[in-house]
Amino acid sequence: MRWSMIYIMMMLFISDGISQSIMMSAFPYADTVRLIWLPDGFDTWEDGIEKGFKLYRSTIMGEGILTTPEERQNSRVLIGSFMCEEKDSWILSLDTTDQWEVLAAGMVYGDFEEETPPSERYKLGFMTDIEVGESNRYLFNIIGASNSVVAAEKMGYAYTDTGLKEGNLYQYEISLGESEEMIGEIVVQAGRKPKWRKPEAFFAENVSDGIVIMWGTLGEYINYTIYRSLDGQDWEMLNDVPVMTVEGVDEGTYLDQSVRDNVNYLYRVRGKTIFGIWGPYSEATLIKREAQSEEGIISITSFEEKAKGFKIGWRYDGEAQLSDLQVLFSETYDGPFREVPFSEVGGSESIEVSEILGSGYVKLSGEDKYGRMIQSVRRLYNPIDVTPPSPPQGLQCEVDTLSSKVVLRWDAAIENDFLGYRVYFSNQENGNYVDMGMGVIDSVKWVLPVKYETNGESLFFNVQAVDQRYNASVMGEACKVILPDRRSPAAPLIRKVKDQGSDIEIEWAVSPSWDVTEHLLERRGENWSPWETLIIDKEEGDIRLYRDTMVESNKIYYYRIGAKDRSGNITYSQVRSGKIGGYEYQLGIEALTSKVENYNVTLSWQSATPGAFKRMILYRRMNDEGWITFKVFSQQDLRTMVKYEGVTWNYQYTDQSESKSHQYQYS
């Protein structure tokens, strides 16, 4: 089954004892990603009809920052559940255009007659001489979904995800029904629009019954449409039924029989992707329809490419036999052509060339009984290539601190059939490398923007080379990048500044950031005197106390707490004041309670009026792991959350992450 247009990345998950897997494909554009997935086996197809599929999304990179595993897990959400329409009726619910695309694919892979009505073709499946079975129905479903996004939606195999942030890297996962086993995964970068290629090697030739158009096919297109212009007039579409792409065949052909002698025709072609998106037109080719003589015609009836050479079936429609039959080959369309040796196999009208040739054009030539040289139409030849390219060499990674970027460079590939590169990253040198979601790029330089709120983690990058047939090399040698720690720790909170008669007591809650090594208590006097450090606190504990005894009555003192991490980044609390014989500053969050309902956690607490706060920060940790900043409430947020009841201000917030089987703590 063809699935050659994987633009981003495809990963199949097959657990021990489970043979189910899903093939996934994605098309990103701005804030939208279109997804299609296909069952990779009969059992998965049957289970999908019975149980449906669930699609999940999590964020791998947001705002240029790679997320931690905990943040990635916290961002994971269920974005859709999908069930197949009646498995025997989806084809009839398509409109005419989509029906023809699906059925044209069926004719290529099956044994349909073109005149068979659409409804009968589906009933026939792939076997016209026996009753259709479930396995044939499965194949027809897969063909339908892989050749029409509308058909995929009818079968519950497609989804359009909107409202994403351009530039963010997202991971999509698929499960069967309520199972927690993920059987398919794809990584996509929103806003990265694939570059569709023009059909190449496009040409046309006169034959006895019309003009034959031929072009080299590309992996990203599932079918092609041909257009014609008569003497430079408006373009018209020639084929109602699309010309399908067939795996292993690198050439598309179409015979235009509605032509007149001695008239100039322009032809062009364009491909269509599985997502219904048209690629660019090929370059137009001009040909004049010539009046045909009574000469015989050499027709190439079959053309089978091999790793070494090719096999040709041919027929001559003239009188008597051809003499001096030759197989001619050229690396370019216009020649020069040279003769290559061949041998007859399985009869006089089947020949085989075993010489190792590069890509080029092939035609047959012979002499008829009147001494005239007769030639066939040229055929495009691409040898079957299963040899992967060499891995990229010389990979270098560096952090450009001035422009806030990670820059990768490597040596250019030297293969003649080179297509591009794929870039991967991992948190461990020998861990699982994840495609950065860029598709195939044609540059030997790649840049990852980084907003330096990183915390010194190590990242490993690697590069893979890809050839024109999408053969991928093994990965080269990885390179390591240590992102500088520019992520400031979360601010500590001064809870109380209290007059104790002869001294001032300061109470504070420490920063919840995991890499904080010490807290600094600083003080200054009136009239904007310089800050002085009272203590450097390296002790453990969530709540800390200190009594400032070096104070005088009726003088105001200002205090702040600094949280310093292992890289020297410091974040200060808000400044609070106090004095002996004066007033007491006290800010606390009291009576924090929680209630769980339908996997949602509702938090309630009491504190001062919202006007006393610039913002409030809610921290969360999962299963005794590190604390993370979970939610930041602005002063406006607080005003909408609070209710004043008697003498207390009551706040409430609901965590709707819907994460199961985890224990959470909040602060």
MARDO-599183 format. One record per residue (C-alpha): x negated, y negated, z negated. Coordinates in steps of 0.5 Angstrom, whole numbers, plus 2048, in hexadecimal, padded with zeros to 3 digits. Last residue first. Layout:
BEGIN
XYZ ...
This chain:
BEGIN
7FE7CD7A3 8017D37A6 7FF7DA7A6 8027DF7AB 8027E77AB 8037EA7B2 8077F07B4 80B7EB7B9 80A7E47BC 8107E17BD 80C7DA7BE 8127D67BC 80F7D37B6 8157CF7B3 8147C87AF 8177C57A9 8157BF7A4 8197BC79E 8187B579B 81A7B6794 81D7B178F 8257B2791 8247B6798 8207B279D 8207B77A3 81A7B77A8 8187BA7AE 81A7B47B3 8167AF7AF 8107B57AF 8107B57B6 80F7AD7B7 8097AD7B2 8067B37B6 8067BA7B4 8007BE7B6 8017C67B7 7FD7CC7B7 7F67CA7B5 7F37D07B4 7F17D47AD 7EC7DA7AE 7EF7E17AD 7F37E47A7 7F87E77AC 7FA7E17B0 7F87DA7AE 7FC7D37AE 7FB7CC7AD 8007C77AD 7FD7BF7AE 8017B97AB 8007B27AF 7FF7AB7AD 8037AC7A6 8067A87A1 80C7A67A6 80E7AD7A6 8117AC79F 80D7B079A 80D7B8799 8117BE799 8107C579D 8147C97A2 8127CE7A7 8167D27AB 8137D97AE 8167DC7B5 8167E37B6 81D7E47B6 81D7E07AF 8187DF7AA 8187DA7A4 8127D67A2 8117D179C 80C7CB79A 80E7C8794 80A7C2794 8057BE798 8027B9795 7FF7B2795 7FD7AF78E 7FA7A878E 7FA7A5786 7FA79E784 7F6799780 7F379A77A 7ED79D77D 7ED79C785 7EF7A078B 7EF7A0793 7F07A5798 7EC7A679F 7EF7AB7A4 7EB7B17A4 7E47B27A8 7E27B67AE 7DB7B87AE 7D77BC7B4 7D07BE7B1 7D07C57B5 7D27C97AF 7D87C57AD 7D97BF7A9 7DF7BD7A6 7DF7B67A3 7E37B379D 7E57AC79C 7E57A7796 7E77A0795 7E579C78E 7E979678B 7E6793785 7EB79277F 7E679677B 7DF79877D 7DD79F780 7D87A4780 7DC7A977D 7DF7AC783 7E27B2782 7E27B8787 7E77BD789 7E87C278E 7EE7C6791 7ED7CC796 7E77CF793 7E07D0794 7DA7CC792 7D57C8797 7D77C1794 7D37BB796 7D47B6791 7D47AE790 7D27AC797 7D27A5798 7D67A179D 7D479A79E 7D879479B 7DE79279E 7E078C799 7E2791794 7DE797792 7DC79D796 7DD7A5795 7DB7AB798 7DC7B2797 7D97B779C 7DB7BE79D 7D77C479F 7D67CA7A4 7DC7C97A8 7DC7CE7AE 7E37D17AC 7E77CB7AC 7EC7CB7A7 7E97C47A4 7EA7C479D 7EF7C1799 7EE7BB794 7EE7B978D 7EB7B278B 7EB7B0783 7E97A9781 7E57A877B 7E67A5774 7ED7A5774 7EF7AB778 7F17A777E 7F37AB784 7F27AC78B 7F67B278E 7F77B7794 7F17B4798 7F17B979E 7EC7BC7A2 7EB7BB7AA 7EB7C07AF 7E47C27B1 7E17BE7B7 7E17C27BD 7DA7C07C1 7D67C67C0 7D27C77C6 7D47CD7CB 7CF7D27CB 7CF7D57D2 7CC7DC7D4 7CB7DE7DB 7CD7E57DE 7C97E97E2 7CC7EB7E9 7D37EE7E9 7D47F47EE 7D67F27F5 7DE7F17F7 7E07F37FE 7E67EE7FF 7E57F0807 7E27EA808 7DD7EB803 7DD7E97FB 7D77E77F7 7D87E87EF 7D67E27EA 7D57E37E3 7D67DE7DD 7D47DF7D5 7D77DB7D0 7D47D97C9 7D87D57C4 7D67CF7C1 7DC7CC7BF 7DF7C97C5 7E37C27C5 7DE7C07CB 7E37BF7D0 7E07C47D5 7E17C47DC 7DF7CB7E0 7DA7C97E6 7D87CF7EB 7D37CE7F0 7D17D37F5 7D77D17F9 7DC7D57FD 7E17D77F8 7E67DD7F7 7EB7DD7F2 7EA7D77ED 7EE7DB7E7 7E87DB7E3 7E77E37E3 7E77E67DD 7E07EA7DB 7E17F07D6 7DC7F07D1 7D47F17D2 7D27EA7D1 7D87E87CC 7DD7E37CD 7DE7E47D4 7DE7E07DB 7DF7E27E2 7DE7DE7E9 7E07E17EF 7DC7DF7F5 7DD7DE7FD 7DE7E2804 7D77E5806 7D87E980D 7D17E780F 7CE7E9808 7C87E4805 7CC7E17FF 7CA7DA7FC 7C67DA7F6 7C97D87EF 7CC7D27EB 7D07D17E5 7D27CA7E2 7D57CA7DB 7D87C37DB 7D97BD7D6 7D67B87DB 7D07B57D7 7D07BC7D3 7CE7C07D9 7CE7C77D7 7CA7CC7DB 7CB7D37DE 7C67D67E3 7C87DC7E8 7C27DE7EC 7C57E47F0 7CC7E57F2 7CD7EC7F3 7CC7F07FA 7D27F17FE 7D77F77FD 7D77FC803 7DE7FE805 7DD7FB80C 7E27FE811 7DF7FB818 7E27F581A 7E47F5822 7E97F0825 7EC7F382C 7EB7F1833 7F07F2838 7EE7F883D 7EA7F7843 7EB7F984A 7E57F984F 7E77FA856 7E47FF85B 7EB80185E 7EB80885A 7EB804853 7E4802850 7E4802848 7E47FD842 7E67FE83B 7E57F8836 7E27F782F 7E17F082B 7DD7EF825 7DB7F181E 7D57F481D 7D37FB821 7D180281E 7D1806824 7D680C824 7DB80A829 7E180F82A 7E5810830 7EC812831 7F0812838 7EC81883B 7EE81D835 7ED81E82E 7E681B82D 7E2817833 7DB814832 7D980D832 7D2809833 7D3802833 7D37FD839 7D17F6838 7D67F0838 7D37E9838 7D87E7836 7DE7E2835 7E17E482F 7DA7E582B 7D77EB828 7D87EF82F 7D97F6831 7DB7FA837 7DD801837 7DD80383F 7E1808843 7DD80984A 7E380C84E 7EA80B84C 7EF81084E 7F4810854 7F980A854 7FA80584F 7FD806848 7F6807844 7F780983C 7F3808836 7F280B82F 7EB80882C 7E780B826 7E2806822 7DB805820 7D880781A 7DC805814 7E2806818 7E780281C 7ED80681F 7F0802826 7F6805829 7F9804830 7F4800833 7F77FF83A 7F37FF841 7F87FC846 7F87FE84D 7F87F9853 7FE7F6856 7FC7EF855 7FF7EB84F 8017E4850 7FD7E084A 8007DD844 7FB7D7842 7F87D883B 7F77D2836 7F57D482F 7F77D0828 7F37D0822 7F67D481D 7FC7D1819 7FB7D0811 7FE7D580C 8057D680B 8087D7804 80D7DC803 80A7DF7FC 8077E5800 8047E1805 8057DF80C 8017DE811 8007D9817 7FF7DA81F 7FE7D6825 7FF7D682C 7FF7D1832 8027D3839 8007D1840 8057D4845 8037D784C 8077DD84B 80D7DD846 80D7DF83F 8127E383A 80E7E9839 80A7E6833 8067EC830 8047EB829 7FD7EE826 7FA7EE81F 7F37F081D 7EF7F2817 7F37F9816 7F17FC810 7F77FA80C 7FD7F8811 7FF7F1811 8067F0814 8087ED81A 80E7E9818 8157EB81C 8187E581F 8127E4823 8117DE828 8117D8824 8127D2828 80D7CC829 80F7C582D 80C7C4834 8057C5835 8067C983C 80A7CE838 8097CE831 8097D582D 8097D7826 8077DD822 8097DF81B 8057E4817 8057E9811 8037EA80A 7FD7E580A 7F87E4805 7F47EA808 7F27E780E 7F47E9815 7F07E881C 7F47E6822 7F77E8828 7FC7E682D 7FE7EA833 8017E6839 8067EA83D 8087F1840 8017F2844 7FC7EF840 7FA7E783F 7F67E6839 7F67E2832 7F17E082D 7F17DF825 7EA7E1822 7ED7DE81B 7F37DD818 7F27D6814 7F17D780C 7F57D6806 7F17D2801 7F47D47FA 7F77CF7F6 7F47CE7EF 7F97CA7EB 7FA7CF7E5 7F47D47E4 7F77DB7E5 7F57E17E1 7F87E87E2 7FA7EE7DE 7FE7F47DF 8007FA7DB 8017F77D4 8037FC7CF 8087F87CA 80E7FC7CD 8147F97CC 8167F97D4 80F7FB7D8 80A7F67D7 8077F07DB 8017EB7D9 8007E47DB 7F97E07D9 7F97D97DA 7F37D47DC 7F57CD7DB 7F37C87E1 7FA7C67E2 7FF7C67DC 8047CB7DD 80C7C97DE 80E7CF7E2 80D7D67E3 8107D97E9 8127E17E8 8117E77ED 8127EE7EC 81A7EF7EA 81C7F37F0 8207ED7F3 81A7E87F1 8157ED7F5 81A7ED7FB 81A7E57FB 8127E57FB 8127E9801 80D7EE804 80A7F17FD 8117F27FA 8147F6800 80E7FA801 80F7FC7FA 8167FD7FA 815802801 8108067FD 8148077F7 81A8097FC 81580E7FF 8138117F8 81B8117F7 81C8157FD 81F814804 822819807 81E81C80D 81D81A814 81C813814 81781380E 81580C80B 81B80A808 82180C80C 826809808 822802808 822803810 82A804810 82B7FE80D 8277FA811 82A7FD818 82580181C 8237FE822 81C7FD820 81B80481F 818806818 81280B816 80F807810 80980380F 80A7FE815 8117FF815 8127FE80E 80E7F780E 8137F5814 8197F780F 8167F380A 8157ED80E 81B7EE812 81F7EE80B 81C7E8809 81E7E480F 8257E780F 8277E5808 8267EA802 82B7ED7FF 82B7F3803 8247F5801 8267F57FA 82B7FA7FA 8288017F8 8247FF7F2 82A7FB7EF 8267F57ED 8207F67E9 81F7F37E2 81B7ED7E0 8197EA7D9 8167E47D9 8117DF7D5 80F7E37CF 80A7DE7CC 8027DF7CA 7FF7D87C7 7FE7DB7C0 7FA7E17C3 7F67DC7C8 7F57D87C1 7F27DE7BE 7EE7E07C3 7EB7D97C4 7ED7D57C9 7E87D27CF 7E97CB7CF 7EA7C77D6 7F07C47D3 7F37CB7D2 7EF7D27D4 7F17D97D3 7F97D77D1 7FE7DD7D0 8047DF7D5 8087E57D4 80D7E97D9 8117EE7D7 8147F47DC 81A7F87DD 81C7FE7D9 81F8037DE 81D8007E5 8167FE7E2 8168067E0 8178087E7 8128037EA 80D8057E5 80E80C7E6 80D80C7EE 8068087ED 8038017ED 8097FD7EB 8097F67EF 8087EF7EC 8097E97EF 8087E27EB 8097DB7EE 8057D67E9 8077CE7E8 8047C87E5 8007C67EC 8007CC7F0 7FE7D47EE 8007DA7F2 7FF7E07EF 7FF7E87F0 8007EE7EB 7FF7F57EC 8027F97E6 8008007E3 8038067E0 7FF80C7E0 7FF80D7D8 7FB8127D5 7F580D7D2 7F78067D4 7F78047DC 7F77FC7DC 7F67F97E3 7F27F37E4 7F47EE7EA 7F17E77EB 7F27E17EF 7F47E27F6 7F67E97F6 7F87E97FE 7F67F07FF 7FC7F47FC 7FD7F9802 800800800 
